Amino acid sequence: MRTWQVHAVKYADRNARTRADSFIFDDNHDAPHPMDYFMWVLRSRDETILVDTGYDGEEGARRDRPIRLEPHTALAPFGITPDDITTLIVTHLHYDHAGGLHLFPNATLHMQAAEMVYATGPCMCHDTLRMPFTANHVCEAIKRLYSGKVIFHDGDAQIADGVTVHCIGGHSRGLQCVRVQTEAGWLVLASDATHFYENQRSRKPFPIVVDLNDMLNGFKKLEQLASHPDLIIPGHDPLVRQVFPQDIADHITRLDKGPTGPIPL
């Protein structure tokens, strides 16, 4: 089986947050709790797979959540351009994971059918559930579908030798994680199945949730998929950049060799 290099690419952060924004049932709710925003790049031989797209400066201005790097700039150290990406795994359609779909015109999207149904269905009548989505991003996924560039999955599926996706749900109805064979073993890009290490390890749900039972069951599923708990990579935790080594640029972290030490929780 092929092994892959896996890179976390930080493009934004949001530091004016508290623990109440990250955890349900937390006693220290008003303590600061910053968040990082990532895309992920998988590389093996001459093949590159992008996992999520981040969002661009226009979306950042609209939501008053500025980015540090435009997606194309964030990917430049790899020597790739948005036009080079032909395989794009969309973990879910929230703005910070699918806000750059329009920037990758040659990409075929891999996503869960349940996510498209959710993002275009009656649940979007509720302001709270609709808030993390942006209509233009969802419409871009639909346009990609009508141009023959969406592959839907229903649960578990293989994207390439050594790369699989697995439906988790919880945070968003069709949220999927990505399992990757690496030098260190099976690594799981949890995306928002666990925003932070603490969500999963302490069984503290994230407050944006459509199905709490699925979110809680998802924590266990992540553990079953990964070769080791330390190879579960949360979607937004600044600790990732502390425990995994810096890679080819300041904003890029290498994940596939495993952490350099214990995760300080």
N, C-alpha and C positions, 0 to 999 in steps of 0.2 A: 504494500500500500504506500502511496505517495505521502511524503511529509511536506508540510508547508511552513513558510515563515509567516508570522502574524504580527502586525504592527497596529498600535493604537495611535491615531492621529488626532491630536487635540486642536480644535478650531475656535473654541469659545469657553468662557467660564461665567459663572454668576455667583458672586460672593455675598451679596446682600440677602442671604437666606437664613432661616433658623431651622432647628430640628423639627419644628411643627410642620415645615414644608416637606419633610423627608420621611416622617414616621407617624403612624397611628399608634396611640397608646404609649407615648413617650413622656416620662416624668420631667425631663429637662427641656421642655418644649421651646423656650425662648433663647436657648444657647445658639450661637452662630453655627451654620452648617453649609459651607460652600459646595458648589457643584461644578464639575468639568463636563465639557461636551466633546464627544469623540465620533470620528468615523473609523473604520478598520480596513486595513489592506492585507489581503492574503496573496502570497507569491510562492509559486513552485515552478521550477524550470523556466519556461517562457510564458507562463500563464499568470494572469493577475485577476483577482476577484475583489470587487469593492463591496463592503458591507455598510449600507446606509450612506447618505450623502451630506448630512448636516443641513444647515440652512445658510442662505446668503445674506449680504449686508442689507438688502432691501427688506427682507423678512425681519431681520434683527431690529431695524428702525421701526417697523410697523408694530412690533411687540415690545419695544423699548428694552431689547435684550441684545446689545451689540456683540458682534463677533470680533475675534482677534485676527482671523485669517479667512479670506474667501476660499471656498472648497478647492478651486484650481490652484491657488497659491499653496494651500496646505499639502497638496499632492505633488507639487513640483520637485521636491527633493528625490522622489522616486524616479524621476525622468519620464513620468507619464503625464499625459494631458487628459482632460475629460473625454475627448474624442477616442482615446485609446481603450476606454472601458467598454467592454461588450457584455460582461456578466456582472449584474448588480443584485445583491441580495437585499431586499427591503424588510427589515425586521418588523416594522409596522409603519403606519402612515402619519404618525404625529409629526408636527412641523419640524422638529429638531432632528428627525431621522430621515424624512423624505422631502425636506424643503429645497433640495437641490436636484431633484429628478430632472428638471428641464435643462440642467447644465451638462447632462450625459446623454446626448442624442442617439448614440449608437448602442446603448446598453439595452439588453433584454432583462426585464425585472423578474426576479423570483420572489413570490410572496404567497402567503396563505390566502386561499379563497375566502376564508372567514373574515379576513381583514377588509377586503373590498366590500363584502356584504355589510359589514358593520359601518364602515365609513360612508356608505351611500344609502343607509337604511333608516328606519324610524328612530333609532337611538339618537341620531343627530338632531332630532327635534328638541333635545334637552341641552340647554346652554352649557351645563357642567361637563357633559360628555363630549360636546362639540368643541369646547375651548382649545384642546391641544391640536386640533386639526385646522388646516387652512384649505379653503375650497379650491384654490388654484393648484395646490399640490395634489389633491385627490383627482381633480380634473386632468392633470398631467398623467397620472396613472391610467385614467380611463382612455385618454388619447393614445397612450402607449399600447393599451390593450387593443384598440381598434386598428393599430398599425401592425399588429401581429407580434408585439414585443413584450408580452407578459406570459410567464409560465406560472400557473397556479399549482399550489400544493395543498393537500388535505392531511395535515398531521406530519408524519415523518417522511423525508425524501432525501435523495442523494443529488447534490448539485455537481460534484466532480469527485474523482477518486480521492478519498480522504476528507471530504467536506459534505456534511449533512445538515439539514434544518429540521427543527422539531417545534411543533406548535405548543405554546405554553398558555397563552391567553392571560386573563387577570387584569393587567394594566390596560390593555386594549384587546378586543375580542380575538384578533388574529395575530397577536404578537408571537414571533418565533425567535428561538435562539439558534445559534450556529455552532456546530461541533466540528472541530478541525483536528486532524492528526498532525502532531508536531513531534519534534525531537524529545520533548519532555513528556509526551503522552497525549491523550485526548484532552484538548483545551476547549472550553465552552465560552463563547462570546454570549453572555447572558442578555445583552442589550438591557431593556427595561424590565425583564423578568426579575432582576434585582438591581435597582439603581445604585445601591451602595452595598459593600460587604455586609454591613450591619443588618440591612433588610433581610437577607437570606440567612445569615448565621444566627441572628437573634430572633428570627421569625417575626419581624416587625414590618407589617405591610406599608407600602408607599401610599399616600393619600389619594392619588389619582388612580381610580380602579373601577372597572366595570363589573368584575366578578371576583369577589374576595376569596371564595373557595378555590378558584382556579389559580389565583396568585399564590396562596399558601401551598397548594399542591405542587405548584411550579418550583418552589424552593427545593422540594425533595427531588423533583425530576432533574434539576440542574446537577445535584449531587450524584445521581445515578448515571448521568451522561459523562461526567468528567472523570479522568483517571485519578485525580487528587483534588480535594477541596480548594487548594491554592490555585488550581487551573480553571476555576470559575471566575470569569472576568466581568465585574459589574459594569453597567452602562455609563455611569456618571461619577464614579468615586475618584477624588483626587489622590487617594492612597495608591491607585494603580501606578501613577508616575513616581511614587516614592519607592515601591518595592520591586518594580521591574526596571531594567536598565534603559537609559536614553539610547536612541538609535541614531539615524543619520542626520537629525536636526533636533533643535531644542524641543520642538513640539511633537516629536515622534518617539514612541516607546516600543521596545522590542518585547514581545510576549512569549514567543514560542520556545524559548530556552528555560522558561520558568522564572519565578521570583528569585531575587538575590538574597532574601532573608525572610523571616517570619512577618506576617501581616499584622501590624500593630493595632489591634482592636481593644 
